[in-house]
Amino acid sequence: MKPNIIAVINQKGGVGKTTTVINLAASLSILGQRNLVIDLDPQGNATTGLGKSNNDDDKNIYNLLIKKINLKEAIQETNINNLDIVGSHVNLSGLEVETANDSKRAFVLKEILSSEKSGLLKKYDNIFIDCPPSLSLLTIMSLVASDELLVPLQTEFFALEGITQLVKTIDRIKENLNPTLSIRGILLTMFDKRNKLSAEVDREARNYFKDKVYQTVIQR
């Protein structure tokens, strides 16, 4: 069954996706699990956050997706034991336009990961995909390739409106492209207990998603 592929996703920026990916992957690695981070965000903050360059012209996710390099060549070790990364590159932002004529483009990442699940990737317990803050091709690619989703949700005014849009997208992907996809959990972030709104979003999220919302909330 290994590894478990988890996309950390929310089409809003600034909700704590990259922070969640870095800290979760690093913590699990320190506890002895083996983890791989795939930085699918053209901004490349997970890459730099884990001590790698997001300007590496050879080893990056873009070259992997356009089949210029293979997965083994794309994976880099970080300074944290048990934690590896496939770094981002600014060229990612042009991928949607470049692959416009490819009808199978949503499946590219899934095919790369599936072909190595019992080979190169067998040693990992988890693969975390850091998604860009949009519902673009890159996000669709990660939804198609993933087993589960982790959704950081900022406890602020329009948070739940954005998430209903995301849920619709997830349902469409499940119907058409990845029937086994599930939401593993909703992580409330930037919580301010002095703020009535934070408490309200917390309550509404738990009403809507029930036990999918983690008991642990991340304070502002």
Secondary structure, DSSP 8 states (H G I E B T S, - for coil): ---EEEEE--SSSSSSHHHHHHHHHHHHHHTT--EEEEE--TT-HHHHHTT--TT-SSSSHHHHHTTSS-HHHHEEE-SSTTEEEE---GGGGGHHHHTTT-TTGGGHHHHHHHHHTTTGGGG-SEEEEE--SSSSHHHHHHHHH-SEEEEEEE-STTHHHHHHHHHHHHHHHHHHT-TT-EEEEEEEESB-TT-HHHHHHHHHHHHHHGGGB-S---B-
